[in-house]
Amino acid sequence: MNPSESIDQLIAGITDWRGKTFASIRKAILEADPEIIEEWKWMGSPVWSRDGMIAVANAHKGKVKLTFAHGANLPDPDRLFNAGLEGNARRAIDFFESDKINERALKNLVRAAIEHNQTKLKKNAPASARAKVPSRKET
C-alpha cells in the first residue's frame, strides 16, 4: 500500500468528526502546492513534504493535531498556531470539534513552510548548486 492509500485508510477508519476534519486538513495541504508528497512515517503518521518535511498530522482523543516541523520559523499572521508555542522548532495547530478550518490561512502556512524548506536547501547547497533550487516565486 502506498502512503496516500494508507492515509485514505486511516481517515476512513476515523468515523467521528475527527475523520472529516482530518480529510479537510489533508485537502487544504494538497491544494496548497501540486508538488507536495504524502508520506507514511513512524508506524502510522501522515506526513506532507516538499523539499523537506512540512507537517505531520495525528488524530487524538478530542482533537486533530497538525504539527509543522519548522513552525517556529514561519510567519503566522492569522495566528493558526495554538499548541507547541514554547518549542524552538515545531509549532502545532490543535483542531477541536467545533473549529472551522481557515483554508486560506492554512494554505498560506503550508506555502511558507515550503519556502522555508527551499531557503534551507539553497543555504546548505554547495555554491555551484545554489542557483539550481528555484524559489516559490520562480515557479
Secondary structure, 3 states (H helix, E strand, C coil): CCHHHHHHHHHHCCCCHHHHHHHHHHHHHHHHCCCCEEEEECCCEEEEECCCEEEEEEEECCEEEEEECCHHHCCCCCCCCCECCCCCCCEEEEECCCCCCCHHHHHHHHHHHHHHHHHHHHHHCCHHHHCCCCCCCCC
